Amino acid sequence: MKKYKKVLGIIIVVAAIPLMAAENSTIIKVNTYADEDLDNDLCSLREAIITAEKSKSYHGCNLPAINTQYTIQLESGTYNLEKGELVPKNSLTIQGTNLIDWTKIGILSGEYPAPKAIETRINAGGKFRIFNTAVGKQPLVLNNIILENGKASDVGGAIYAGSNVNLQNTQILNSQAPRGGAIYLGAANSELIIFHSLLQGNGLNTSVGSVIAMSCMFNNLYATHKITFDSNSIIKNGTSSSLSTFEFCGAPTITFENNTIAQNTANLTNGAILKFTGDADPQQNQKTNLSSTSSLNLKNNTIVDNTANTVFLYDKLGKKDLSFNVLAFNSGSFACRYLLGPATDEKDARILLKFNALKLSGSNEKCDMPSETLPSGHTNIDVSSKVLTQLLERQESSESTSFLPIYYPKNNQQSDDLVDVDLKNEGGCSSFDQRRLIRSTSSSTDQTIDNSNNKCDIGSVEQNKLAIITTEGDATSSIVNSSLTELLNKYQLGIDQTKADLANPSFTLQEAALKINLSTFENLFKQTKENLKYRGIYVDLKNYYSDFNNGN
């Protein structure tokens, strides 16, 4: 494991993602993997969806109480679809098993519990789309679930969305459709949130949007979609016949933050990975399918190893804000391309560029941007002379990568590295990285081993160095000569509370961790009490320091 994976002040979402809270009275528990709709004692996933729709117990599914929103609980294992796609008609949360292991310490957090990989799957076997909410037009939330092998003859191989969709710690694998290999947004207004998820192997027979496509117009008005991709890996989607990986149109508001977008494929002649254009020339009075009110925000993404004619295709429609992205090291003609021709002399393209790693020179895989977006003194890094392996190292999915394939930055102590680029902390990078670790942009009072401070990195993964904190500034408000009596009382409270938790049946799954905590508190209490004559104190050395002069 890389020595910089441990981060001081680490914050990690244990089990990757917290499940949305659900009252026991609204949980419908599925107790069979079979895809059935029979009047017996079994409750299948399909029957649980019908139970929620009817708001009453149905076949083997028990509904404790009537509500407007229900949660369906699945177990570890695979639910194979045999009777067609699933069509929820009311607001649903469907969740897999909780992904925590209280017998192990997490590699990234250094604490109990350790996270686990997803254990619940819904497999359509390449025969059906998996979810269709275009009929009921109700929100769908999926937690801790793998959707795989979905297939549709028209749109949305895994999900055809007629309302809001929220995917947390979810995977969409090997799903196919001509438009929207994984997801198609078909509503006039909708919101899509995908958080800490994996989209891989989708759109192998897709022409438009191997990962996502959407409706553009409704009743001669632009469809409005709010789309958020946060802390995901989007890997190996599309083929050489695909026209796009992400096909945006209508009036979308799009945010990509802390994502790895890599090894995706689109056509080398006219394909794009990220397509954000209106497919028209406004000066020729051609009708555009992208509204000028649209916006695209790319922050701290690693966009590498893709194959297409163009990775980022844009025009003057919509606002485009790119900061702290690696948008380079792909195969094709352009990393960035203006739809209507060379971009150098274009004005009012509505593009903001800050602290990105781009190939700004040369003829191959260049990021072609208007000169006005790259003024003298701009903060972007030209990596035209570099190759991928000099700056990044690919890592496969494991607990240390938060179960997502990612690229680690390398620190070569050179000016065109991706590490510590924002020396003044003025660019506004993301607060966390893709693994949900804090981007510790330390103040001038923090000191690292190599005499440099942690600053924002470019890309989805942050390389943080361990640091000590001096006794200056607000960051040290907790470094004081505290009362030993209060410390002993704190340890005793810890002992008492841990013993109470061990006696509580609700904490059975945490027994191993609680026993270790109890031993730790008891040892701290014992050692502190036995060594009261020793203690650490904090002294401000600045009061006792003066410069040496003349070599003395």
C-alpha positions, 0 to 999 in steps of 0.5 A: 500500500502506498505510504501516502494513503494514510491521511491525517484527519481522515474522514471516510464514509464507513461501508462506503455509503450510509443507507438512507434511514428507514422506519421499520414500519416501512421496510418490506423484506424480500426472502427469496431470490426467485423472480415470482408472483405467486400466492405463497409464503415467499416475498420476491423483489417483484412482489415487494414492488407490487406490495409498495404499489398497493400499500398493503401486504401482498402474497408473501410480502408483509407490509407493517404500516401504510406510508407514501414511501417504502424501503425494500430490503434485499439480502446478499446474493443474486436476484435473477430476473425471469419475468421482465423488467421491474416497474416501480409505480411509487417512491421506492428505496431498494437497498442491499445488505449493509457493507460493514465488518465489525470484526476488522479495522478499515485500511483507510480509516484505521478504525472499526468497522471495515467496509466490504464490497457490494454483495447484492446483485440484480441480474437481468441475464441480457434479456430485459431492462432492469428498472423502468420508472417512466411508467409510474414517474416516481423517484427511485433510490438504490443503495449497495446494489449491483445491476448487471446484464440489463438490455433494452431494444430502445433506451436505458439498458439498466434504467429508463428513468421517468423521474428522479434517480439516486444511486449510492454505492451502486454498480451498473455493469454490462448493460446495453441499449441503442441510446443510454447503455446504462441510463436514459433520462426520459422525463421532462424534468428530472434529477440524477445523482450517482455517488461512489458507484461503478459504471463499467462495460456498458453500451457495447451496442450503443450508438448514443451515450454508452453510459447516459443519454436523455430526452432533449425536448418536451412540447417544444421546450427543453427538458431540464435535468440536474445531473451529479456524478460524485466520486465514481469510476466510469470504466471501459464503456462503449465501443469503436462504433459508439458516438458518445459516452455521455450524451447531454442535451436539453437544459441540463445542469451537470456536475462531475466531481472526483470521478475517474473516467477512463478506458472508455471508447467511442468512434475515432472519426466522430465519437466523443467521450463527453459531448456537450454541444447543440449539434448546430451552428446558431449563425446559420439559424439552425435549431440546437438541442442544447439550451444556452442556459445549460452548465457543465462543472468538471472539478477534480476528475481524472479523465485518461486512457480513453479512446475517441476522436474527441474526449471533450466536445464543446461549443459556445452553448452553456457555461463550462467550468473546468478546474483541477482535472486531468484531461490528457493521456487519451488516444485520439485526435483531440482532448478538447475540441470546438464543434465548429472548427479551430478554437484559438480565435473564438470569443465568448465560449463561456469556458473557465479553466483553472489548475487543469492538466492539459496538452496545450501544444503539439498536434496530437491529442491537444486540448484546443481552447480559445486563447482568451481562456488561457491568458498570460499567467494562467494556472493550468499545467501543460503536460504535452511532454509527459506520458501517463505513467510519469504522473499517474499510477493505475490501481485496481479495485480494493479496499485501499481504493474504496472498492473503485478502480482509480489512478494515484498521482506521483510526486516527482518534485517537478513543476508539472506534477499533479501534486500540490499545485494550488500553492495559495489555496485559491482555486477551490478544489474539492474538499474530499477525494474520490475515496472520501478522504479529506483533501488536507490543504494545510495552513502555513503552520503545518510542517511536513517531512519534506518541508512543504505543505499539503495543497490541492492536487489535480485529479480525483485522488489526493496525495497527502503527506503526514504533517505536524501542527505548530502552536500557532493559529486556530488549528491548535486550539485543542493543543493545551495543557489539559486537566489530568482529572478530566482525562481520567473521568473521560476514560472512565466514561468510556469504560462505563459506556462500552460495558453498557453497549456490550450488554445491549443486544442491539450492539451484538454485531459490534462485539469484537470492536467493543471489546477492543475499545474496552481494553483500550479505555481500561489500559489508558485509565490504568496507565494514566493513573499509575503515572500521574507524576509524568505528563506532557506539556506544550511550550511555545518555542517562539518565546525562546528562539532568536536567530543565530548570527555570523555563523554562531 
